[in-house]
Amino acid sequence: MASQRMADEGLPVIARFEVHRRNYLKSDGSIARPVPAFASDANLLLSLYRAMVLLRHFDRKAVALQHTGRLGTYAVSLGQEAVSVGIASAMREEDVLLPSYRDNGALLWRGVKLEEILLFWGGDERGNQFSGPVHDFPFCVPVGSQAPHAAGVAYAFKLRREPRVAVCMFGDGATSKGDVYEAMNFAGVHKLPVVFVATNNQWAISVPLRLQTGSETLAQKAIAAGFTGEQVDGNDVVAMSAAAEAAVAAARDGKGPRFIEAVTYRLGDHTTSDDASRYRSADEVQMHWKEDPIGRLRTFFVDKRMWSKADEEQLAADCHERIEAATERYLAMAPRQPETMFDHLYADLPEAYAAQRHELAGEGDA
């Protein structure tokens, strides 16, 4: 109404903006539009599929461990596996990943071991000393607080003239946090090589998207910060990989930040401490199962005669064997001694803490 009144008054339009949506595979596995060149590489597509399936099997095991008291609170990726796997597939090893607590797929793609993820969620800080690129950041549990870190990392890359990119992943709820807005504004002003990825799974714990923001899309929030935002079908791993590839390449080439809104759906609970049935209906969840990213890509493969029931059974067996072996290694690790809680606090431990450490270690006045 206000826009119409302005038009009637003959006021000039000084700017117009658009948000594009990217998708290639429909929910039934058929092709919506011509796929990017990399999608002709069957081995790459199969690698993406295997990574998503491994993540889903791993999530099931982690939940079972939590339910039996052998793991702490855990956040599953059920229904949104394509986001983290697709994003990570477009990164180089020298790039820096700043993940949220639900981005296990990206960590696994970048070389983190299954048992290391279990160790972290088992409450052992040694899980942060993982096998992926040493410069990647650990899980970020406080919502959105990794965004300013990402802007700082990207600023360092620009100062050093390094062709590297920071990739920051967070949920839709994080886009309501000042940390994210401030990081995006800083990145836009300085044209930093950073890609912000918002996984829009429709729920910030129990708060639906409609109560989080009045924006038609999350992608348009990048416009105010001075850079491009794109909405992507987050259940289409081909679209996720293609969007990430384009965004990372632009950031690396000095074209400034990019923002990706990955529209998906959280099919499971927020974490193992949540009961999503208290705030959403079973019918709603069932409806979104039709968009499952794994089933979608599997159907695509079957239609192309690239995949069989025997292939699926073998993959399931391989995942089971790998996960069980990792679980055994995790459970076999001796717990840390209590006094080690002081080991990484200070370069030189203050006398008061040193005395407490000695006491815990049973060293008396040593």
QUITA-V751201 format. One record per pair of residues at least 6 apart in sequence whose ideal C-beta (glycine too) atoms are under 6 Angstrom apart, sorted by the first residue. I is the first residue (numbers start at 1). J is the second residue. D is the distance in whole Angstrom. If there is no record, write none. Layout:
i=(I,I)
j=(J,J)
d=(D,D)
This chain:
i=(17,19,19,19,19,20,21,22,22,22,23,23,23,23,24,24,24,24,24,25,25,25,25,26,27,27,27,29,29,29,35,36,39,42,48,48,49,51,51,52,52,52,53,54,55,55,55,57,57,58,59,59,61,62,65,66,66,71,71,72,72,73,73,73,74,74,75,75,75,76,77,78,78,79,79,80,80,81,81,82,82,82,82,83,83,83,83,83,84,84,84,85,85,86,86,86,86,87,87,87,88,88,88,89,90,90,90,90,91,93,94,95,95,96,96,96,97,97,97,98,98,98,98,98,99,99,100,100,100,101,101,103,104,107,110,111,111,112,112,112,113,114,115,115,115,116,116,118,119,119,119,120,128,140,143,143,144,144,144,144,144,145,146,147,147,147,147,148,148,150,150,150,151,151,151,153,154,154,154,154,155,157,157,158,163,165,165,165,165,166,167,168,169,171,172,172,172,173,174,175,175,175,176,184,185,187,187,188,188,188,191,192,193,194,195,195,195,195,196,197,198,198,199,200,200,200,201,201,201,202,202,203,204,205,206,217,218,219,219,219,219,220,222,222,227,227,228,229,230,230,231,232,232,232,232,232,233,234,234,234,235,235,235,237,237,243,247,247,250,251,265,269,301,338,339,339,339,342,342,358)
j=(223,217,219,220,231,230,231,232,239,243,32,233,236,239,32,35,236,238,239,236,238,296,300,32,290,291,296,296,299,300,238,242,238,306,85,237,297,85,109,81,85,294,315,319,77,81,105,319,323,323,76,77,323,74,71,74,272,121,122,121,123,271,272,273,121,272,101,102,271,268,102,267,268,265,267,201,264,105,293,235,237,240,293,199,234,240,262,264,103,105,106,105,109,237,240,241,244,106,197,244,106,109,110,241,241,244,245,248,167,133,164,164,165,135,153,166,106,136,167,137,146,149,150,168,106,169,140,169,170,139,141,169,117,132,132,131,132,130,131,132,131,326,326,329,330,127,130,330,126,127,330,127,138,146,173,174,170,174,177,179,180,179,168,168,179,180,183,179,183,166,168,194,183,186,187,166,166,192,193,194,192,164,193,192,252,193,248,251,252,194,195,196,197,199,198,200,209,204,180,198,218,221,212,225,225,194,257,225,226,227,256,257,251,257,247,248,251,258,259,260,218,261,262,218,261,263,264,265,266,209,265,266,212,270,279,231,261,229,230,231,261,229,229,259,256,257,258,259,243,260,261,239,240,243,260,262,239,262,263,264,264,291,293,293,297,260,258,260,258,258,288,276,307,360,357,360,361,353,357,366)
d=(5,5,5,5,6,6,4,5,5,5,6,4,5,5,6,5,6,5,5,5,6,6,6,5,6,5,6,5,3,4,6,5,5,6,6,5,5,5,6,4,5,5,6,5,6,5,5,4,6,6,4,6,5,5,4,5,5,5,5,5,5,5,6,5,5,5,5,5,5,5,6,4,4,5,3,5,4,6,6,6,4,5,4,5,5,6,5,6,5,3,4,4,6,5,3,4,6,6,6,5,4,4,6,5,6,4,4,5,6,6,5,6,5,5,5,5,6,4,5,4,4,6,5,4,6,5,6,5,5,5,5,5,6,6,4,5,4,4,6,4,5,4,4,5,4,5,4,4,6,3,6,3,4,4,6,5,6,4,4,4,5,5,6,6,5,5,4,6,5,5,4,5,4,5,5,4,4,4,5,4,6,5,5,6,5,5,5,5,5,4,5,5,5,5,6,4,6,3,5,5,5,6,5,4,5,5,4,4,4,5,4,6,4,5,5,6,6,5,5,5,5,5,5,6,5,5,5,6,4,5,6,6,6,5,4,5,4,3,6,4,4,6,3,4,5,5,6,4,6,6,5,5,6,5,6,5,5,3,5,3,5,5,4,6,6,5,4,6,6,6,4,5,4,5,5,4,4,6,4,6)
